[in-house]
């Protein structure tokens, strides 16, 4: 893997690390929220969705850990580029203990996300209970909806802003969440 592909994948890793570190400080994500989701990220953001949004051929991404332990159902990652020039489209779902915890987590991560994106963080209206767009090299839409945080990443090798594509993904995912089965 080249340096440029590591730099593009780094925001995905940063997002996971940020979630883990803030969760440890604040009580954060709970793997047993009130009504856990049965559907997984790849049912909410399908390969067909990613193909339509990217307008290019895709490859699902996996790791050695996925192959050893099985795919994390809360994460779905596609690459419409190459290993040298990745173009990542992904959905990461983070359950929290309550809707207020999800919104608080989103707000508390604003400062760290702003630092990582050279201050390119803006509120986005009309998605879930609260949403932030993190521009720059990160290119992520963070949406709090109910007790969930959705982290939608849409990156391009040329660095162009991908908010419109992230909005398309968020619209599809939020619509499917309305009808997703809940565990009992």
Backbone as JSON Lines, residues from 0, in Angstrom:
{"i":0,"aa":"X","n":[0.85,-1.17,0.0],"ca":[0.0,0.0,0.0],"c":[0.89,1.23,0.0]}
{"i":1,"aa":"X","n":[0.58,2.2,-0.85],"ca":[1.39,3.4,-0.97],"c":[1.05,4.41,0.11]}
{"i":2,"aa":"X","n":[1.91,5.43,0.23],"ca":[1.67,6.48,1.21],"c":[0.36,7.2,0.93]}
{"i":3,"aa":"X","n":[0.06,7.47,-0.35],"ca":[-1.18,8.18,-0.66],"c":[-2.41,7.37,-0.27]}
{"i":4,"aa":"X","n":[-2.39,6.05,-0.48],"ca":[-3.55,5.26,-0.09],"c":[-3.67,5.17,1.42]}
{"i":5,"aa":"X","n":[-2.55,5.15,2.13],"ca":[-2.6,5.16,3.59],"c":[-3.2,6.47,4.09]}
{"i":6,"aa":"X","n":[-2.86,7.6,3.45],"ca":[-3.4,8.88,3.85],"c":[-4.9,8.95,3.63]}
{"i":7,"aa":"X","n":[-5.4,8.34,2.57],"ca":[-6.83,8.37,2.31],"c":[-7.59,7.44,3.23]}
{"i":8,"aa":"X","n":[-7.0,6.34,3.64],"ca":[-7.66,5.4,4.54],"c":[-7.52,5.85,5.99]}
{"i":9,"aa":"X","n":[-6.56,6.69,6.28],"ca":[-6.32,7.16,7.64],"c":[-7.55,7.76,8.3]}
{"i":10,"aa":"X","n":[-8.37,8.55,7.6],"ca":[-9.57,9.09,8.28],"c":[-10.52,8.01,8.78]}
{"i":11,"aa":"X","n":[-10.63,6.9,8.08],"ca":[-11.48,5.81,8.58],"c":[-10.94,5.28,9.89]}
{"i":12,"aa":"X","n":[-9.63,5.1,9.94],"ca":[-9.01,4.62,11.16],"c":[-9.12,5.66,12.27]}
{"i":13,"aa":"X","n":[-8.94,6.94,11.91],"ca":[-9.06,8.02,12.88],"c":[-10.45,8.02,13.48]}
{"i":14,"aa":"X","n":[-11.47,7.88,12.64],"ca":[-12.85,7.9,13.12],"c":[-13.09,6.79,14.14]}
{"i":15,"aa":"X","n":[-12.6,5.6,13.85],"ca":[-12.77,4.49,14.77],"c":[-12.0,4.74,16.06]}
{"i":16,"aa":"X","n":[-10.79,5.28,15.96],"ca":[-9.99,5.56,17.15],"c":[-10.62,6.68,17.99]}
{"i":17,"aa":"X","n":[-11.14,7.71,17.31],"ca":[-11.8,8.79,18.02],"c":[-13.01,8.26,18.78]}
{"i":18,"aa":"X","n":[-13.81,7.45,18.13],"ca":[-14.99,6.87,18.78],"c":[-14.6,6.07,20.0]}
{"i":19,"aa":"X","n":[-13.57,5.26,19.87],"ca":[-13.14,4.42,20.99],"c":[-12.6,5.26,22.14]}
{"i":20,"aa":"X","n":[-11.78,6.28,21.83],"ca":[-11.19,7.07,22.91],"c":[-12.24,7.92,23.61]}
{"i":21,"aa":"X","n":[-13.14,8.56,22.86],"ca":[-14.17,9.36,23.5],"c":[-15.16,8.49,24.26]}
{"i":22,"aa":"X","n":[-15.44,7.31,23.76],"ca":[-16.35,6.41,24.45],"c":[-15.78,6.02,25.81]}
{"i":23,"aa":"X","n":[-14.47,5.81,25.87],"ca":[-13.84,5.47,27.12],"c":[-13.92,6.6,28.13]}
{"i":24,"aa":"X","n":[-13.85,7.83,27.65],"ca":[-13.9,8.98,28.54],"c":[-15.31,9.31,28.99]}
{"i":25,"aa":"X","n":[-16.32,9.04,28.16],"ca":[-17.66,9.54,28.43],"c":[-18.66,8.42,28.67]}
{"i":26,"aa":"X","n":[-18.24,7.2,28.7],"ca":[-19.19,6.13,28.83],"c":[-19.74,5.7,27.49]}
{"i":27,"aa":"X","n":[-19.6,6.49,26.47],"ca":[-19.88,6.36,25.05],"c":[-20.74,5.23,24.55]}
{"i":28,"aa":"X","n":[-20.28,4.58,23.52],"ca":[-21.08,3.57,22.83],"c":[-21.36,2.39,23.74]}
{"i":29,"aa":"X","n":[-22.56,1.92,23.67],"ca":[-22.98,0.76,24.44],"c":[-23.4,-0.29,23.45]}
{"i":30,"aa":"X","n":[-22.87,-1.47,23.58],"ca":[-23.23,-2.52,22.63],"c":[-24.62,-3.07,22.91]}
{"i":31,"aa":"X","n":[-25.31,-2.56,23.94],"ca":[-26.66,-3.02,24.26],"c":[-27.65,-1.87,24.33]}
{"i":32,"aa":"X","n":[-27.8,-1.07,23.27],"ca":[-28.77,0.01,23.34],"c":[-30.18,-0.55,23.4]}
{"i":33,"aa":"X","n":[-31.15,0.3,23.76],"ca":[-32.53,-0.11,23.96],"c":[-33.1,-1.04,22.9]}
{"i":34,"aa":"X","n":[-33.04,-0.68,21.65],"ca":[-33.58,-1.52,20.58],"c":[-32.52,-1.66,19.5]}
{"i":35,"aa":"X","n":[-31.61,-2.62,19.66],"ca":[-30.52,-2.74,18.71],"c":[-31.02,-3.06,17.3]}
{"i":36,"aa":"X","n":[-30.25,-2.65,16.35],"ca":[-30.55,-2.87,14.95],"c":[-30.24,-4.3,14.56]}
{"i":37,"aa":"X","n":[-31.13,-4.93,13.83],"ca":[-30.85,-6.26,13.29],"c":[-30.12,-6.17,11.96]}
{"i":38,"aa":"X","n":[-30.51,-5.19,11.12],"ca":[-29.9,-5.02,9.8],"c":[-28.44,-4.61,9.95]}
{"i":39,"aa":"X","n":[-27.65,-4.96,8.96],"ca":[-26.26,-4.52,9.04],"c":[-25.98,-3.39,8.06]}
{"i":40,"aa":"X","n":[-24.81,-2.79,8.19],"ca":[-24.44,-1.62,7.38],"c":[-24.54,-1.9,5.88]}
{"i":41,"aa":"X","n":[-24.19,-3.1,5.46],"ca":[-24.23,-3.41,4.03],"c":[-25.65,-3.66,3.53]}
{"i":42,"aa":"X","n":[-26.62,-3.82,4.44],"ca":[-28.02,-3.86,4.04],"c":[-28.57,-2.44,3.94]}
{"i":43,"aa":"X","n":[-28.04,-1.54,4.75],"ca":[-28.48,-0.15,4.72],"c":[-27.8,0.64,3.6]}
{"i":44,"aa":"X","n":[-26.57,0.28,3.28],"ca":[-25.8,0.92,2.19],"c":[-25.27,-0.2,1.31]}
{"i":45,"aa":"X","n":[-26.04,-0.53,0.28],"ca":[-25.75,-1.69,-0.56],"c":[-24.68,-1.4,-1.61]}
{"i":46,"aa":"X","n":[-24.19,-2.47,-2.19],"ca":[-23.23,-2.33,-3.29],"c":[-23.86,-1.58,-4.46]}
{"i":47,"aa":"X","n":[-25.15,-1.83,-4.7],"ca":[-25.86,-1.12,-5.78],"c":[-25.91,0.38,-5.49]}
{"i":48,"aa":"X","n":[-26.15,0.76,-4.23],"ca":[-26.15,2.18,-3.85],"c":[-24.77,2.78,-4.14]}
{"i":49,"aa":"X","n":[-23.75,2.1,-3.67],"ca":[-22.39,2.61,-3.84],"c":[-22.04,2.75,-5.32]}
{"i":50,"aa":"X","n":[-22.44,1.75,-6.1],"ca":[-22.19,1.78,-7.55],"c":[-22.87,2.98,-8.19]}
{"i":51,"aa":"X","n":[-24.13,3.22,-7.83],"ca":[-24.89,4.34,-8.41],"c":[-24.27,5.68,-8.02]}
{"i":52,"aa":"X","n":[-23.84,5.81,-6.79],"ca":[-23.27,7.07,-6.31],"c":[-21.87,7.29,-6.88]}
{"i":53,"aa":"X","n":[-21.07,6.24,-6.93],"ca":[-19.71,6.37,-7.45],"c":[-19.7,6.51,-8.97]}
{"i":54,"aa":"X","n":[-20.64,5.83,-9.63],"ca":[-20.66,5.85,-11.09],"c":[-19.5,5.08,-11.7]}
{"i":55,"aa":"X","n":[-18.9,4.22,-10.92],"ca":[-17.74,3.45,-11.35],"c":[-17.86,2.03,-10.81]}
{"i":56,"aa":"X","n":[-16.98,1.15,-11.27],"ca":[-16.97,-0.2,-10.73],"c":[-16.45,-0.15,-9.3]}
{"i":57,"aa":"X","n":[-16.85,-1.13,-8.52],"ca":[-16.53,-1.16,-7.09],"c":[-15.88,-2.46,-6.68]}
{"i":58,"aa":"X","n":[-15.24,-2.39,-5.54],"ca":[-14.77,-3.59,-4.86],"c":[-15.08,-3.4,-3.38]}
{"i":59,"aa":"X","n":[-15.68,-4.41,-2.76],"ca":[-15.87,-4.35,-1.31],"c":[-14.5,-4.51,-0.68]}
{"i":60,"aa":"X","n":[-14.28,-3.8,0.41],"ca":[-12.98,-3.88,1.07],"c":[-13.1,-4.74,2.31]}
{"i":61,"aa":"X","n":[-12.08,-5.53,2.56],"ca":[-12.03,-6.33,3.77],"c":[-10.58,-6.38,4.24]}
{"i":62,"aa":"X","n":[-10.42,-6.9,5.43],"ca":[-9.08,-7.0,6.0],"c":[-8.82,-8.44,6.41]}
{"i":63,"aa":"X","n":[-7.62,-8.7,6.82],"ca":[-7.27,-10.02,7.34],"c":[-8.09,-10.33,8.58]}
{"i":64,"aa":"X","n":[-8.35,-9.3,9.4],"ca":[-9.18,-9.48,10.6],"c":[-10.59,-9.9,10.2]}
{"i":65,"aa":"X","n":[-11.15,-9.26,9.16],"ca":[-12.48,-9.65,8.68],"c":[-12.49,-11.12,8.28]}
{"i":66,"aa":"X","n":[-11.46,-11.53,7.58],"ca":[-11.4,-12.91,7.11],"c":[-11.26,-13.89,8.28]}
{"i":67,"aa":"X","n":[-10.56,-13.48,9.34],"ca":[-10.35,-14.36,10.49],"c":[-11.58,-14.39,11.41]}
{"i":68,"aa":"X","n":[-12.17,-13.23,11.66],"ca":[-13.26,-13.14,12.63],"c":[-14.63,-12.96,12.0]}
{"i":69,"aa":"X","n":[-14.68,-12.63,10.74],"ca":[-15.95,-12.31,10.09],"c":[-16.13,-10.8,10.0]}
{"i":70,"aa":"X","n":[-16.91,-10.36,9.03],"ca":[-17.11,-8.94,8.79],"c":[-17.91,-8.31,9.92]}
{"i":71,"aa":"X","n":[-17.52,-7.11,10.3],"ca":[-18.24,-6.33,11.3],"c":[-19.54,-5.86,10.67]}
{"i":72,"aa":"X","n":[-20.7,-6.26,11.18],"ca":[-21.97,-5.87,10.57],"c":[-22.28,-4.38,10.7]}
{"i":73,"aa":"X","n":[-21.54,-3.66,11.51],"ca":[-21.77,-2.24,11.68],"c":[-20.92,-1.39,10.73]}
{"i":74,"aa":"X","n":[-20.23,-2.05,9.8],"ca":[-19.33,-1.34,8.9],"c":[-19.41,-1.93,7.5]}
{"i":75,"aa":"X","n":[-19.48,-1.05,6.51],"ca":[-19.5,-1.5,5.11],"c":[-18.63,-0.54,4.3]}
{"i":76,"aa":"X","n":[-17.61,-1.06,3.65],"ca":[-16.64,-0.23,2.94],"c":[-16.51,-0.7,1.5]}
{"i":77,"aa":"X","n":[-16.57,0.26,0.57],"ca":[-16.36,-0.01,-0.85],"c":[-15.23,0.88,-1.36]}
{"i":78,"aa":"X","n":[-14.55,0.42,-2.39],"ca":[-13.5,1.2,-3.04],"c":[-13.82,1.22,-4.53]}
{"i":79,"aa":"X","n":[-14.02,2.42,-5.07],"ca":[-14.25,2.53,-6.5],"c":[-12.99,2.96,-7.23]}
{"i":80,"aa":"X","n":[-11.89,3.03,-6.52],"ca":[-10.61,3.36,-7.14],"c":[-9.73,2.12,-7.16]}
{"i":81,"aa":"X","n":[-8.47,2.35,-6.94],"ca":[-7.49,1.25,-6.9],"c":[-6.81,1.29,-5.54]}
{"i":82,"aa":"X","n":[-5.92,0.33,-5.31],"ca":[-5.16,0.37,-4.05],"c":[-4.25,1.59,-4.01]}
{"i":83,"aa":"X","n":[-3.71,1.98,-5.17],"ca":[-2.83,3.15,-5.22],"c":[-3.61,4.47,-5.17]}
{"i":84,"aa":"X","n":[-4.8,4.48,-5.74],"ca":[-5.66,5.67,-5.76],"c":[-7.05,5.3,-5.26]}
{"i":85,"aa":"X","n":[-7.2,5.0,-3.96],"ca":[-8.5,4.56,-3.46],"c":[-9.53,5.68,-3.51]}
{"i":86,"aa":"X","n":[-10.75,5.29,-3.71],"ca":[-11.9,6.19,-3.62],"c":[-12.91,5.49,-2.73]}
{"i":87,"aa":"X","n":[-12.87,5.81,-1.46],"ca":[-13.61,5.1,-0.43],"c":[-15.04,5.64,-0.3]}
{"i":88,"aa":"X","n":[-15.98,4.72,-0.24],"ca":[-17.37,5.0,0.11],"c":[-17.7,4.04,1.23]}
{"i":89,"aa":"X","n":[-18.09,4.56,2.4],"ca":[-18.33,3.65,3.51],"c":[-19.41,4.16,4.45]}
{"i":90,"aa":"X","n":[-19.95,3.2,5.19],"ca":[-20.9,3.49,6.26],"c":[-20.41,2.77,7.51]}
{"i":91,"aa":"X","n":[-20.29,3.51,8.59],"ca":[-19.95,2.96,9.89],"c":[-21.07,3.35,10.85]}
{"i":92,"aa":"X","n":[-21.62,2.38,11.56],"ca":[-22.71,2.62,12.51],"c":[-22.16,2.46,13.92]}
{"i":93,"aa":"X","n":[-22.37,3.49,14.74],"ca":[-21.95,3.45,16.15],"c":[-23.18,3.57,17.03]}
{"i":94,"aa":"X","n":[-23.59,2.48,17.71],"ca":[-24.72,2.59,18.63],"c":[-24.27,3.24,19.94]}
{"i":95,"aa":"X","n":[-25.15,4.06,20.51],"ca":[-24.9,4.7,21.79],"c":[-26.01,4.29,22.76]}
{"i":96,"aa":"X","n":[-25.84,4.55,24.02],"ca":[-26.81,4.11,25.03],"c":[-28.14,4.83,24.92]}
{"i":97,"aa":"X","n":[-28.17,6.02,24.3],"ca":[-29.41,6.78,24.16],"c":[-29.25,7.79,23.03]}
{"i":98,"aa":"X","n":[-30.38,8.4,22.65],"ca":[-30.35,9.43,21.61],"c":[-29.54,10.64,22.08]}
{"i":99,"aa":"X","n":[-29.69,11.02,23.36],"ca":[-28.92,12.17,23.85],"c":[-27.43,11.86,23.89]}
{"i":100,"aa":"X","n":[-27.06,10.62,24.18],"ca":[-25.64,10.24,24.17],"c":[-25.08,10.32,22.75]}
{"i":101,"aa":"X","n":[-25.86,9.93,21.76],"ca":[-25.4,10.01,20.36],"c":[-25.18,11.47,19.96]}
{"i":102,"aa":"X","n":[-26.12,12.35,20.31],"ca":[-25.97,13.78,19.98],"c":[-24.79,14.39,20.74]}
{"i":103,"aa":"X","n":[-24.66,14.04,22.04],"ca":[-23.54,14.56,22.84],"c":[-22.2,14.12,22.26]}
{"i":104,"aa":"X","n":[-22.13,12.87,21.85],"ca":[-20.89,12.35,21.28],"c":[-20.54,13.1,20.0]}
{"i":105,"aa":"X","n":[-21.54,13.32,19.15],"ca":[-21.31,14.06,17.91],"c":[-20.76,15.44,18.22]}
{"i":106,"aa":"X","n":[-21.36,16.13,19.16],"ca":[-20.92,17.48,19.5],"c":[-19.52,17.46,20.14]}
{"i":107,"aa":"X","n":[-19.26,16.48,21.0],"ca":[-17.95,16.43,21.66],"c":[-16.82,16.08,20.7]}
{"i":108,"aa":"X","n":[-17.14,15.44,19.59],"ca":[-16.1,15.09,18.62],"c":[-15.79,16.24,17.66]}
{"i":109,"aa":"X","n":[-16.6,17.29,17.68],"ca":[-16.43,18.42,16.75],"c":[-15.01,19.0,16.81]}
{"i":110,"aa":"X","n":[-14.48,19.22,17.99],"ca":[-13.17,19.83,18.13],"c":[-12.06,18.96,17.52]}
{"i":111,"aa":"X","n":[-12.08,17.68,17.83],"ca":[-11.05,16.78,17.28],"c":[-11.18,16.69,15.76]}
{"i":112,"aa":"X","n":[-12.41,16.6,15.28],"ca":[-12.62,16.53,13.82],"c":[-12.18,17.82,13.15]}
{"i":113,"aa":"X","n":[-12.41,18.94,13.79],"ca":[-11.98,20.22,13.25],"c":[-10.46,20.29,13.15]}
{"i":114,"aa":"X","n":[-9.78,19.79,14.17],"ca":[-8.3,19.76,14.14],"c":[-7.78,18.91,13.0]}
{"i":115,"aa":"X","n":[-8.41,17.75,12.8],"ca":[-7.96,16.82,11.75],"c":[-8.27,17.33,10.34]}
{"i":116,"aa":"X","n":[-9.27,18.2,10.21],"ca":[-9.68,18.65,8.88],"c":[-9.32,20.1,8.61]}
{"i":117,"aa":"X","n":[-8.39,20.65,9.38],"ca":[-7.97,22.04,9.24],"c":[-9.16,23.0,9.36]}
{"i":118,"aa":"X","n":[-10.06,22.7,10.31],"ca":[-11.18,23.57,10.57],"c":[-12.34,23.46,9.6]}
{"i":119,"aa":"X","n":[-12.36,22.44,8.77],"ca":[-13.41,22.31,7.76],"c":[-14.57,21.45,8.26]}
{"i":120,"aa":"X","n":[-15.22,21.92,9.32],"ca":[-16.38,21.23,9.9],"c":[-17.56,22.18,9.83]}
{"i":121,"aa":"X","n":[-18.68,21.67,9.33],"ca":[-19.89,22.51,9.25],"c":[-21.11,21.69,9.62]}
{"i":122,"aa":"X","n":[-22.1,22.37,10.19],"ca":[-23.38,21.72,10.48],"c":[-24.1,21.46,9.16]}
{"i":123,"aa":"X","n":[-24.84,20.35,9.11],"ca":[-25.64,20.0,7.94],"c":[-27.06,19.8,8.43]}
{"i":124,"aa":"X","n":[-27.97,20.54,7.9],"ca":[-29.38,20.47,8.31],"c":[-30.13,19.42,7.5]}
{"i":125,"aa":"X","n":[-31.15,18.86,8.13],"ca":[-32.05,17.96,7.42],"c":[-31.7,16.49,7.47]}
{"i":126,"aa":"X","n":[-30.7,16.12,8.28],"ca":[-30.31,14.72,8.39],"c":[-30.3,14.3,9.85]}
{"i":127,"aa":"X","n":[-31.18,13.35,10.19],"ca":[-31.24,12.83,11.54],"c":[-31.55,13.91,12.55]}
{"i":128,"aa":"X","n":[-31.02,13.73,13.76],"ca":[-31.22,14.68,14.84],"c":[-30.17,15.78,14.83]}
{"i":129,"aa":"X","n":[-29.02,15.5,14.26],"ca":[-27.92,16.46,14.12],"c":[-26.92,15.86,13.14]}
{"i":130,"aa":"X","n":[-26.24,16.72,12.4],"ca":[-25.26,16.21,11.44],"c":[-24.13,17.23,11.24]}
{"i":131,"aa":"X","n":[-22.93,16.69,11.02],"ca":[-21.74,17.49,10.74],"c":[-21.08,16.98,9.47]}
{"i":132,"aa":"X","n":[-20.63,17.89,8.62],"ca":[-19.79,17.52,7.49],"c":[-18.36,17.88,7.85]}
{"i":133,"aa":"X","n":[-17.46,16.92,7.68],"ca":[-16.04,17.12,7.95],"c":[-15.34,17.06,6.61]}
{"i":134,"aa":"X","n":[-14.93,18.22,6.12],"ca":[-14.32,18.31,4.79],"c":[-12.83,18.03,4.83]}
{"i":135,"aa":"X","n":[-12.11,18.74,3.98],"ca":[-10.66,18.54,3.88],"c":[-10.34,17.14,3.42]}
{"i":136,"aa":"X","n":[-9.32,16.54,4.0],"ca":[-8.91,15.19,3.63],"c":[-9.83,14.12,4.22]}
{"i":137,"aa":"X","n":[-10.65,14.47,5.21],"ca":[-11.47,13.47,5.88],"c":[-12.72,13.11,5.09]}
{"i":138,"aa":"X","n":[-13.49,14.07,4.61],"ca":[-14.66,13.84,3.76],"c":[-15.67,12.87,4.38]}
{"i":139,"aa":"X","n":[-16.19,13.25,5.57],"ca":[-17.15,12.4,6.28],"c":[-18.37,13.21,6.7]}
{"i":140,"aa":"X","n":[-19.53,12.57,6.61],"ca":[-20.76,13.11,7.14],"c":[-21.09,12.3,8.38]}
{"i":141,"aa":"X","n":[-21.14,12.97,9.53],"ca":[-21.47,12.34,10.81],"c":[-22.91,12.71,11.14]}
{"i":142,"aa":"X","n":[-23.76,11.7,11.3],"ca":[-25.18,11.93,11.54],"c":[-25.6,11.22,12.83]}
{"i":143,"aa":"X","n":[-26.22,11.96,13.75],"ca":[-26.83,11.36,14.93],"c":[-28.31,11.19,14.62]}
{"i":144,"aa":"X","n":[-28.78,9.95,14.75],"ca":[-30.2,9.65,14.54],"c":[-30.63,8.63,15.58]}
{"i":145,"aa":"X","n":[-31.54,9.04,16.45],"ca":[-31.89,8.17,17.56],"c":[-30.65,7.89,18.38]}
{"i":146,"aa":"X","n":[-30.46,6.62,18.75],"ca":[-29.28,6.27,19.55],"c":[-28.08,5.86,18.68]}
{"i":147,"aa":"X","n":[-28.15,6.16,17.38],"ca":[-27.07,5.77,16.46],"c":[-26.3,6.98,15.96]}
{"i":148,"aa":"X","n":[-25.02,6.75,15.7],"ca":[-24.21,7.71,14.97],"c":[-23.82,7.01,13.67]}
{"i":149,"aa":"X","n":[-24.11,7.66,12.56],"ca":[-23.72,7.15,11.25],"c":[-22.53,7.96,10.78]}
{"i":150,"aa":"X","n":[-21.48,7.27,10.36],"ca":[-20.31,7.95,9.82],"c":[-20.19,7.51,8.37]}
{"i":151,"aa":"X","n":[-20.47,8.45,7.48],"ca":[-20.48,8.18,6.05],"c":[-19.25,8.84,5.45]}
{"i":152,"aa":"X","n":[-18.39,8.04,4.86],"ca":[-17.16,8.54,4.26],"c":[-17.28,8.41,2.75]}
{"i":153,"aa":"X","n":[-16.97,9.5,2.06],"ca":[-16.91,9.49,0.59],"c":[-15.67,10.29,0.22]}
{"i":154,"aa":"X","n":[-14.63,9.58,-0.18],"ca":[-13.38,10.25,-0.51],"c":[-13.09,10.09,-1.99]}
{"i":155,"aa":"X","n":[-12.35,11.05,-2.51],"ca":[-11.89,10.93,-3.89],"c":[-10.41,11.25,-3.92]}
{"i":156,"aa":"X","n":[-9.67,10.6,-4.82],"ca":[-8.23,10.83,-4.87],"c":[-7.86,12.27,-5.21]}
{"i":157,"aa":"X","n":[-8.74,12.99,-5.93],"ca":[-8.41,14.37,-6.3],"c":[-8.74,15.39,-5.22]}
{"i":158,"aa":"X","n":[-9.35,14.94,-4.11],"ca":[-9.61,15.82,-2.98],"c":[-10.82,16.73,-3.13]}
{"i":159,"aa":"X","n":[-11.64,16.53,-4.15],"ca":[-12.82,17.38,-4.32],"c":[-13.83,17.09,-3.22]}
{"i":160,"aa":"X","n":[-14.61,18.11,-2.87],"ca":[-15.61,17.98,-1.81],"c":[-16.68,16.98,-2.22]}
{"i":161,"aa":"X","n":[-17.01,16.06,-1.32],"ca":[-17.93,14.97,-1.61],"c":[-19.21,15.05,-0.8]}
{"i":162,"aa":"X","n":[-19.56,16.23,-0.26],"ca":[-20.75,16.37,0.57],"c":[-22.02,15.92,-0.17]}
{"i":163,"aa":"X","n":[-22.18,16.29,-1.43],"ca":[-23.39,15.9,-2.17],"c":[-23.54,14.38,-2.23]}
{"i":164,"aa":"X","n":[-22.46,13.67,-2.48],"ca":[-22.52,12.2,-2.52],"c":[-22.81,11.63,-1.13]}
{"i":165,"aa":"X","n":[-22.2,12.22,-0.11],"ca":[-22.46,11.76,1.27],"c":[-23.93,11.99,1.63]}
{"i":166,"aa":"X","n":[-24.52,13.08,1.18],"ca":[-25.95,13.34,1.42],"c":[-26.81,12.27,0.75]}
{"i":167,"aa":"X","n":[-26.43,11.86,-0.46],"ca":[-27.18,10.81,-1.16],"c":[-27.18,9.52,-0.34]}
{"i":168,"aa":"X","n":[-26.02,9.16,0.18],"ca":[-25.91,7.94,0.99],"c":[-26.75,8.09,2.25]}
{"i":169,"aa":"X","n":[-26.61,9.23,2.94],"ca":[-27.36,9.46,4.18],"c":[-28.86,9.36,3.94]}
{"i":170,"aa":"X","n":[-29.33,9.92,2.85],"ca":[-30.77,9.87,2.53],"c":[-31.23,8.42,2.4]}
{"i":171,"aa":"X","n":[-30.49,7.61,1.67],"ca":[-30.86,6.19,1.49],"c":[-30.81,5.43,2.81]}
{"i":172,"aa":"X","n":[-29.75,5.64,3.57],"ca":[-29.57,4.91,4.84],"c":[-30.66,5.3,5.83]}
{"i":173,"aa":"X","n":[-30.93,6.58,5.98],"ca":[-31.96,7.03,6.93],"c":[-33.34,6.52,6.53]}
{"i":174,"aa":"X","n":[-33.62,6.45,5.25],"ca":[-34.9,5.92,4.79],"c":[-35.01,4.43,5.16]}
{"i":175,"aa":"X","n":[-33.94,3.67,4.94],"ca":[-33.95,2.24,5.26],"c":[-34.0,1.99,6.76]}
{"i":176,"aa":"X","n":[-33.39,2.88,7.54],"ca":[-33.43,2.73,9.0],"c":[-34.85,2.78,9.54]}
{"i":177,"aa":"X","n":[-35.71,3.54,8.87],"ca":[-37.1,3.65,9.33],"c":[-37.81,2.3,9.32]}
{"i":178,"aa":"X","n":[-37.41,1.42,8.41],"ca":[-38.08,0.12,8.28],"c":[-37.21,-1.05,8.71]}
{"i":179,"aa":"X","n":[-36.0,-0.75,9.23],"ca":[-35.1,-1.83,9.65],"c":[-35.67,-2.55,10.86]}
{"i":180,"aa":"X","n":[-35.6,-3.89,10.88],"ca":[-36.1,-4.65,12.03],"c":[-35.26,-4.38,13.28]}
{"i":181,"aa":"X","n":[-35.91,-4.4,14.41],"ca":[-35.22,-4.23,15.7],"c":[-35.2,-5.56,16.43]}
{"i":182,"aa":"X","n":[-34.15,-5.77,17.22],"ca":[-34.07,-6.98,18.07],"c":[-35.01,-6.81,19.24]}
{"i":183,"aa":"X","n":[-35.42,-7.92,19.8],"ca":[-36.29,-7.85,20.98],"c":[-35.54,-8.21,22.22]}
